[in-house]
Amino acid sequence: MLGCVFYLTTNQFTFTRGGIMGMSSQLYKNVGDFSPINTDVIIIGGGATGAGVARDCSLRGLKCVLLERHDIATGATGRNHGLLHSGGRYAVNDRESAEECIKENLILKRIARHCVDDTKGLFITLPEDDLDYQKKFIEACQASGIEAEAIDPTLAKFMEPSVNPDLVGAVVVPDGSIDPFRLTAANMIDAVENGAQVFTYCEVKGLIREGGRVIGVNVYDHKNKINRQFFAPMVVNAGGIWGQGIAEYADLKIRMFPAKGALLVMGHRINGMVINRCRKPADADILVPGDTICVIGTTSDRIPYDQIDNMEVTPEEVDILIREGEKLAPSLRHTRVLRAYAGVRPLVATDDDPSGRNVSRGIVLLDHAQRDGLDGFITITGGKLMTYRLMAEWATDLVCQKLNNSKKCETANRTLPGSNESREETSQKVVSLPTTIRNSAVYRHGSRATRLLENERLDRSLVCECEAVTAGEVRYAVDELNVNNLIDLRRRTRVGMGTCQAELCACRAAGLMARFDVATPRQSTEQLASFMEERWKGIRPIAWGDAVREAEFTSWIYYSLLGLNDVLPEDAQGVNNNEF
């Protein structure tokens, strides 16, 4: 168990790694120095767009700081279905978004290939759908530059055995899947290696103004529990749906349209291709394969803006997703549901549509000097994960214009770290690893998988059997991918995201966090409790039958066998057998 018992019985409680809760020295530059920081550009928001802006700015020679109140990809970036859009879903109703998607689709397949699974996609017509819509769909795709080809339903069933055999029409499009955590991390790595500084768990609490200009931000550093200040001639608001609140610090109005989308993670990869319904967008009309699982989504409901941090999946949403999802792939009805989650789309309101499905997914770039008479502040919002790079390019172009920087954008042609060679080429360089572990490591980290081997004996030790995560991968994530705690580690490595949902691996990972000096033994135990509670939040909406029994078994392992409650503070002991 990699020292699990020891780490669950030690009471020491002090910060160790660099003095700041395990922040990697590569990504957190001013360890121990909390004086005001001056830079060229401050970027607010650690999702894909913010990471993309940091990368673009740094590649153009600008000094920049990125601030994120939690960990990277914790907002809409990490709460979607991971679809590598062809643009087909928007072709009929939103041609501009469709054209942006297919262009970025082709770019990401070149520059981020270790983040992409080029599965292709099927848009299927079922007997209850209007077959005439298929012709309209193909015409709209072709007009947007999307390759869309109608195929015989028999061929569709051969290409995708899981598809509903009752389909009466099928169209092949260049859809795929993309890992949003991997994509965001790769952008962060490139930004940092070109001079950017990333500060996670640093929450912007206000904008610093000097007359009619924003000159910096006030920040609360949650890790060190102190207030900090950052100064720059340009501040970029890349906070997504939270951008409205950030703009309000300067008394600016951005009317966002909070549209909640619920999704389910299925226990294994049912389908090899993305499966869509060929009809007007509706609930549960897309099934996306990715890594070892697949995701059915989404719903769409407008929610009050003050509820965007309180996303809970309801029983009604689960019923809709399963009922409609099995129409795409009938085996979904009998497939274990691992967990449920929900995100909020960063839409900019333009009408009174109650669902948000008819609001444009287009990019919105606001120059607040031109729009509101406030210099030094811009907002980039709208769009989607698929267009993050283009959004970053637009925002950085405007920043460069204002800072008199004439260097052109190169992010469309420069490969991201991990994608500079094929998976096959990298696999030949890590032949010392067993095949399953090697394939998983290369799949997740691309050409940087060669960095996973340092201490060969320890690095080969399995931490997570479901996802084939090794101790070497944990060490690499700690050293180079800005890991502060177990939940951060999950986003970088998929520890706990497999079929056991951390039942067999979380305590091993907690032990390694202490072994690698990310946390003291006591801290790693408290992180373990937080990690298991976070896993439970996703299981609770689907907790019936075998899911309840497995949750009870997991609770018995951690809270009875390993005695997790015995070493927790009193205020944390509510996480017990009755709640887990």
C-alpha positions in Angstrom: 0.0 0.0 0.0 3.1 2.3 -0.4 3.2 3.2 3.3 -0.5 3.8 3.7 -0.8 2.6 7.3 2.1 4.9 8.4 0.6 7.9 6.8 -2.8 7.4 8.3 -1.5 7.2 11.9 0.9 10.2 12.1 -0.2 13.5 13.6 2.6 15.9 12.5 1.1 19.0 10.8 3.5 21.4 9.1 4.0 22.6 5.5 7.1 21.1 3.9 7.6 21.4 0.2 9.0 24.9 -0.4 7.1 26.0 2.6 3.9 26.4 0.6 1.7 23.3 0.6 3.6 21.6 -2.2 3.6 24.1 -5.0 6.1 23.0 -7.7 9.0 25.4 -7.9 8.6 25.4 -11.7 5.2 26.8 -11.6 5.2 28.9 -8.5 8.1 31.3 -8.9 8.0 33.5 -5.7 8.0 30.9 -3.0 8.3 32.6 0.3 8.2 36.1 -1.3 4.8 37.8 -1.0 5.8 41.3 -1.9 3.7 43.0 -4.7 4.5 41.6 -8.2 4.8 43.8 -11.3 4.3 42.2 -14.7 3.1 43.1 -18.2 -0.2 41.1 -18.2 -2.4 39.7 -15.4 -4.7 36.9 -16.5 -7.7 36.0 -14.3 -8.9 32.4 -14.7 -7.1 29.1 -14.9 -9.3 27.3 -17.4 -8.3 26.5 -20.9 -8.9 30.1 -22.2 -6.8 31.6 -19.4 -4.1 29.0 -19.9 -4.2 29.7 -23.6 -3.8 33.5 -23.1 -0.8 32.9 -20.8 0.8 30.7 -23.4 0.2 33.1 -26.2 1.4 36.1 -24.2 4.6 34.4 -23.1 5.3 33.2 -26.6 5.1 36.8 -27.8 7.6 37.9 -25.2 5.3 39.4 -22.6 5.7 38.8 -18.9 2.5 37.5 -17.5 0.9 36.2 -14.3 -2.1 33.8 -14.3 -4.3 33.8 -11.2 -6.8 31.0 -10.4 -8.9 30.8 -7.2 -8.9 27.0 -7.2 -6.9 24.6 -9.3 -6.6 24.6 -13.1 -9.6 23.5 -15.1 -12.1 23.6 -12.2 -14.7 25.6 -13.9 -16.5 24.9 -17.2 -13.3 23.6 -18.7 -13.3 20.5 -16.5 -17.1 20.1 -16.5 -18.1 19.3 -20.0 -18.2 16.1 -22.1 -14.8 16.5 -23.7 -16.0 16.6 -27.2 -13.6 17.5 -30.0 -16.3 19.4 -31.9 -16.4 19.1 -35.7 -18.9 22.0 -35.6 -21.7 19.7 -36.7 -23.8 20.4 -33.7 -23.9 24.1 -34.5 -23.9 23.9 -38.3 -27.7 24.4 -38.7 -28.3 27.2 -36.2 -24.9 28.9 -35.6 -22.7 28.8 -38.7 -20.1 31.1 -37.3 -19.5 28.8 -34.3 -19.5 25.8 -36.6 -16.8 27.3 -38.8 -14.7 28.2 -35.8 -15.0 24.7 -34.5 -13.9 22.9 -37.6 -10.9 25.2 -38.0 -9.8 24.7 -34.4 -10.6 20.9 -34.7 -7.9 20.6 -37.4 -5.4 22.8 -35.5 -5.8 20.8 -32.2 -5.3 17.5 -34.0 -1.9 18.9 -35.1 -0.7 20.7 -32.0 -2.4 18.7 -29.2 -2.4 15.2 -30.5 -1.6 13.7 -27.1 -4.8 15.3 -25.7 -6.9 14.1 -28.6 -8.7 10.8 -29.5 -9.6 11.1 -33.2 -12.6 8.8 -33.0 -14.8 10.3 -35.7 -18.5 10.8 -35.0 -21.9 9.6 -36.1 -25.0 11.7 -36.3 -27.9 9.2 -36.3 -31.5 9.6 -37.2 -34.0 7.4 -35.3 -37.5 6.4 -36.4 -39.0 9.1 -34.1 -36.8 11.8 -35.7 -37.4 13.7 -38.9 -35.2 12.1 -41.7 -35.5 15.3 -43.8 -33.4 17.1 -41.1 -30.5 14.9 -42.2 -30.3 16.6 -45.6 -30.5 20.0 -44.0 -27.8 19.0 -41.6 -25.4 17.8 -44.3 -25.9 21.0 -46.4 -25.2 23.2 -43.4 -22.1 21.2 -42.5 -20.7 21.5 -46.0 -21.4 25.2 -46.1 -19.4 25.5 -42.9 -16.4 23.6 -44.3 -17.2 20.4 -42.3 -16.9 17.0 -44.0 -20.2 15.3 -43.5 -21.1 12.1 -45.4 -24.3 10.2 -45.3 -23.8 6.4 -45.0 -26.0 3.4 -45.0 -27.4 2.5 -41.6 -26.0 -1.0 -42.0 -22.5 0.4 -42.4 -23.0 2.6 -39.4 -23.9 -0.4 -37.3 -20.7 -2.1 -38.5 -18.6 1.0 -37.7 -20.1 1.5 -34.3 -21.5 -1.8 -32.9 -23.0 -0.1 -29.8 -25.3 2.2 -31.9 -29.1 1.9 -31.7 -29.8 -0.8 -34.4 -33.2 0.9 -35.2 -31.5 3.9 -36.8 -32.8 5.0 -40.2 -30.0 7.4 -41.1 -26.4 8.1 -40.3 -23.8 10.8 -41.1 -20.1 10.6 -40.5 -18.3 13.8 -39.3 -14.8 14.5 -38.0 -15.8 14.6 -34.3 -13.5 13.2 -31.5 -12.7 13.5 -27.9 -10.3 15.7 -26.0 -9.1 15.7 -22.4 -9.7 19.2 -21.0 -7.4 18.7 -18.0 -4.5 17.5 -20.1 -5.0 20.3 -22.6 -5.1 23.0 -19.9 -2.0 21.6 -18.2 -0.1 21.4 -21.5 -0.8 25.1 -22.2 0.3 26.0 -18.6 3.5 24.0 -19.1 4.4 25.9 -22.3 3.5 29.2 -20.8 5.7 28.6 -17.7 8.6 27.3 -19.8 8.5 30.6 -21.6 8.5 32.8 -18.6 4.9 32.9 -17.3 4.0 32.6 -13.6 1.0 30.6 -12.4 -0.5 31.1 -9.0 -3.3 28.6 -8.2 -5.5 29.0 -5.1 -5.1 32.8 -5.4 -8.6 34.4 -5.6 -9.1 37.9 -7.1 -11.0 40.0 -4.6 -10.9 43.3 -6.4 -9.5 45.4 -9.2 -7.0 48.2 -8.4 -7.9 51.4 -10.2 -6.0 54.6 -10.8 -8.4 57.1 -12.3 -9.9 55.7 -15.4 -7.5 52.8 -15.6 -7.1 49.3 -14.0 -3.5 48.9 -12.9 -3.7 45.7 -10.9 -5.6 43.2 -8.7 -6.1 42.5 -5.0 -5.8 38.8 -4.3 -6.4 36.5 -1.4 -3.8 33.7 -1.3 -5.7 30.7 0.1 -2.6 28.6 0.6 -0.8 31.1 2.8 -3.9 32.9 4.1 -2.6 36.3 3.2 -3.7 39.2 1.0 -1.5 40.0 -2.0 -1.3 42.5 -4.8 -0.3 42.2 -8.5 0.3 45.1 -10.9 0.3 45.3 -14.7 -0.7 47.7 -17.4 -3.1 45.1 -18.8 -5.6 42.8 -17.0 -7.4 40.0 -18.9 -10.7 38.8 -17.5 -10.8 35.1 -18.6 -13.0 33.9 -15.7 -15.7 32.4 -17.9 -19.1 32.5 -16.3 -17.4 34.1 -13.2 -16.2 36.9 -15.4 -19.5 38.8 -14.7 -18.6 39.0 -11.0 -15.0 40.0 -11.8 -16.2 42.8 -14.1 -18.5 44.0 -11.3 -15.4 44.9 -9.2 -15.0 47.7 -11.7 -18.8 48.5 -11.7 -19.0 47.1 -15.3 -22.0 45.1 -16.5 -21.5 41.8 -18.4 -24.8 39.9 -18.7 -24.0 36.2 -18.6 -26.5 33.5 -19.2 -25.9 30.7 -16.7 -27.0 27.5 -18.4 -26.4 24.4 -16.3 -25.6 21.1 -18.0 -25.7 17.8 -16.3 -23.7 14.7 -17.4 -23.1 11.1 -16.4 -19.9 9.1 -16.5 -20.4 5.5 -17.5 -18.4 2.7 -16.1 -16.6 1.7 -19.3 -16.2 2.8 -22.9 -19.4 1.7 -24.5 -18.8 3.3 -27.9 -15.7 3.8 -30.1 -17.1 6.8 -32.0 -18.9 9.9 -30.8 -22.7 9.3 -31.2 -25.0 12.3 -31.8 -28.7 12.6 -32.5 -29.3 14.2 -35.9 -32.0 16.6 -34.8 -32.3 20.0 -33.2 -30.2 20.2 -30.0 -32.0 18.6 -27.1 -31.2 16.9 -23.8 -29.0 13.8 -23.7 -28.3 13.7 -27.4 -24.5 13.0 -27.4 -22.4 10.1 -26.1 -18.7 10.8 -26.0 -16.0 8.1 -25.5 -12.8 9.2 -23.7 -10.0 7.4 -21.9 -11.5 4.3 -20.2 -15.1 5.6 -20.0 -17.8 7.5 -21.9 -19.9 10.5 -21.0 -23.6 11.0 -21.8 -24.9 14.6 -21.8 -26.1 17.1 -21.5 -29.2 18.8 -20.1 -29.6 22.6 -20.3 -31.4 24.7 -17.8 -31.1 28.3 -16.9 -30.1 28.9 -13.3 -29.8 32.0 -11.1 -26.3 33.6 -11.3 -25.9 33.3 -7.6 -26.1 29.5 -7.9 -23.2 29.0 -10.3 -21.0 27.6 -7.5 -23.6 25.2 -6.3 -24.0 22.6 -9.1 -25.9 19.5 -8.0 -27.3 16.9 -10.3 -31.0 16.1 -9.6 -32.7 12.7 -9.9 -34.8 14.1 -12.7 -31.7 14.9 -14.7 -30.2 11.5 -14.1 -33.5 9.9 -15.4 -33.5 12.1 -18.5 -29.8 11.3 -19.3 -30.3 7.5 -18.9 -33.7 7.4 -20.7 -32.5 9.5 -23.7 -29.0 8.1 -23.7 -30.1 4.5 -24.2 -31.7 5.7 -27.5 -28.2 6.4 -28.7 -26.7 3.1 -27.4 -29.1 0.6 -25.9 -26.4 -1.0 -23.7 -26.2 2.2 -21.7 -29.3 1.2 -19.8 -27.4 -1.8 -18.3 -24.0 -0.1 -17.9 -22.8 1.0 -14.5 -22.9 4.7 -13.9 -19.7 5.9 -12.2 -20.8 9.4 -11.2 -22.7 12.5 -12.2 -21.5 16.1 -12.5 -22.7 19.4 -13.8 -21.1 22.6 -15.3 -22.3 26.0 -16.3 -21.8 27.2 -19.9 -20.2 30.6 -20.2 -22.8 32.0 -22.5 -23.4 35.7 -23.0 -27.1 36.5 -22.8 -28.7 37.9 -26.0 -32.3 36.9 -25.7 -34.9 35.4 -23.3 -34.5 31.8 -24.3 -35.2 29.8 -21.0 -32.8 26.9 -21.9 -29.9 28.7 -23.4 -29.7 26.4 -26.4 -30.4 29.2 -28.8 -27.8 31.6 -27.3 -24.8 31.8 -29.6 -21.7 29.8 -28.6 -19.7 32.5 -30.3 -16.7 34.3 -28.8 -17.2 37.6 -27.1 -14.2 39.9 -26.7 -14.8 43.1 -24.8 -12.4 46.1 -24.8 -13.6 48.0 -21.7 -11.6 51.1 -22.8 -13.8 51.3 -25.9 -17.0 50.0 -24.4 -16.9 51.5 -20.9 -14.1 54.1 -20.8 -12.0 51.9 -18.5 -8.4 51.4 -19.8 -6.2 48.4 -18.9 -9.0 45.9 -18.7 -10.4 43.4 -21.3 -12.8 40.5 -21.0 -12.7 37.3 -23.2 -15.7 35.0 -22.7 -18.4 33.0 -24.5 -17.0 30.4 -26.9 -16.3 26.8 -25.8 -13.5 24.5 -25.0 -13.1 23.8 -28.7 -12.3 27.4 -29.4 -10.1 28.2 -26.4 -7.0 28.8 -28.6 -8.8 31.2 -30.9 -10.2 33.0 -27.9 -6.7 33.3 -26.5 -5.4 34.6 -29.8 -8.1 37.3 -30.0 -7.4 38.4 -26.5 -3.6 38.4 -26.9 -3.9 40.3 -30.2 -5.8 43.1 -28.3 -3.3 43.0 -25.4 -0.3 43.3 -27.8 -2.1 46.2 -29.7 -2.3 48.1 -26.4 1.2 47.3 -25.3 2.7 48.1 -28.7 3.9 44.5 -29.2 4.0 43.6 -32.9 4.9 39.9 -32.6 2.4 37.6 -34.3 0.5 34.6 -32.8 2.2 31.2 -33.3 0.0 29.0 -31.2 -1.8 27.5 -34.2 1.5 26.0 -35.5 3.5 25.3 -32.4 2.9 21.9 -30.8 2.1 21.7 -27.2 4.5 20.0 -24.7 3.8 16.3 -25.1 2.7 16.4 -28.7 6.0 16.9 -30.5 6.1 13.3 -31.6 3.7 10.5 -32.1 2.6 8.1 -29.4 4.2 5.2 -31.3 7.6 7.1 -31.3 7.4 7.8 -27.6 6.4 4.2 -26.8 9.7 3.0 -28.3 11.6 5.1 -25.7 9.9 3.7 -22.6 10.1 0.0 -23.5 11.2 -0.8 -20.0 7.7 -0.2 -18.7 5.1 -3.1 -19.0 2.9 -2.7 -22.0 -0.3 -1.6 -20.2 1.5 1.0 -18.0 3.5 2.2 -21.0 0.4 2.7 -23.1 -1.5 4.6 -20.4 1.4 6.8 -19.6 2.1 7.7 -23.2 -1.7 8.2 -23.8 -1.8 10.7 -21.0 1.5 12.5 -21.3 2.6 12.0 -24.9 6.3 12.5 -25.5 6.8 13.7 -21.9 6.1 10.2 -20.7 9.9 9.6 -20.9 10.1 11.7 -17.7 8.1 9.2 -15.6 11.1 7.0 -15.0 13.7 8.1 -12.4 13.8 5.6 -9.6 12.9 2.6 -11.7 11.7 0.3 -8.8 9.5 2.8 -7.2 8.3 4.5 -10.4 7.0 1.2 -11.8 4.8 0.6 -8.7 1.1 0.8 -9.5 -0.9 3.3 -7.6 -4.2 3.1 -9.5 -4.9 -0.2 -11.2 -8.0 1.0 -13.0 -6.1 3.8 -14.9 -2.6 2.2 -14.7 -1.2 5.2 -12.9 2.3 4.5 -11.4 4.3 6.1 -8.6 6.5 7.5 -11.3 3.6 9.3 -12.9 2.6 10.8 -9.5 6.2 12.0 -8.9 6.3 13.6 -12.4 2.9 15.3 -11.7 4.3 16.6 -8.3 7.6 17.8 -9.8 6.3 19.4 -13.0 2.5 19.7 -13.1 1.7 22.0 -10.2 0.1 19.5 -7.8 -0.8 20.8 -4.3 -3.1 18.0 -3.1 -4.8 14.7 -4.0 -7.6 16.4 -6.0 -5.1 18.3 -8.1 -3.3 14.9 -8.6 -6.6 13.4 -9.9 -6.8 16.1 -12.6 -3.2 15.4 -13.8 -3.2 11.6 -13.7 -6.7 10.2 -13.4 -6.0 8.7 -10.0 -9.4 7.7 -8.6 -11.3 8.4 -11.8 -11.5 4.7 -12.9 -14.1 2.1 -12.0 -13.1 1.8 -8.4 -13.6 5.5 -7.8 -10.6 5.7 -5.5 -11.6 2.6 -3.5 -8.3 1.0 -4.0 -5.9 3.8 -4.8 -6.6 7.0 -2.9 -4.7 5.9 0.3 -1.7 4.9 -1.8 -1.7 8.3 -3.5 -2.0 10.0 -0.1 1.1 8.1 1.0 3.0 9.2 -2.0 2.0 12.9 -1.4 3.8 12.7 1.9 6.7 10.7 0.5 7.3 13.3 -2.2 7.0 16.1 0.4 3.9 17.7 -1.1 2.3 17.3 2.3 3.1 16.1 5.8 1.6 12.7 6.8 -1.1 14.6 8.7 -1.9 16.8 5.8 -2.0 13.9 3.4 -4.6 12.2 5.7 -6.8 15.3 5.7 -6.4 15.6 1.9 -7.5 11.9 1.7 -10.7 12.8 3.6 -11.4 15.7 1.2 -10.7 13.6 -1.8 -13.1 10.9 -0.7 -15.8 13.4 0.1 -15.3 14.9 -3.4 -15.7 11.5 -5.0 -18.9 10.9 -2.9 -20.5 14.2 -4.2 -20.4 12.7 -7.7 -21.7 9.3 -6.6 -24.5 10.6 -4.5 -26.9 11.5 -7.4 -26.6 7.9 -8.8 -26.5 6.1 -5.5 -28.8 3.1 -5.9 -28.3 -0.7 -6.2 -24.7 -1.7 -6.6 -23.5 1.9 -6.4 -24.8 2.2 -2.8 -23.2 -1.2 -1.9 -19.9 -0.2 -3.3 -20.0 3.2 -1.5 -20.6 1.4 1.7 -17.7 -1.0 1.1 -15.4 2.0 0.3 -16.6 3.7 3.5 -15.8 0.5 5.5 -12.3 0.4 4.0 -11.4 4.0 4.8 -13.4 4.8 7.9 -13.4 1.4 9.7 -10.4 -0.6 8.5 -8.0 2.3 8.0 -9.5 4.4 10.8 -9.6 7.7 8.9 -12.1 9.2 11.3 -9.7 8.6 14.2 -7.1 11.0 12.9 -9.4 13.8 11.6 -10.3 17.0 13.4 -13.7 16.9 15.1 -15.2 19.3 12.5 -14.2 16.9 9.7 -15.6 13.7 11.3 -19.0 14.2 9.7 -17.5 12.2 6.8 -18.6 8.9 8.3 -20.3 5.6 7.4 -23.7 7.3 7.3 -22.6 10.0 4.9 -20.2 8.2 2.6 
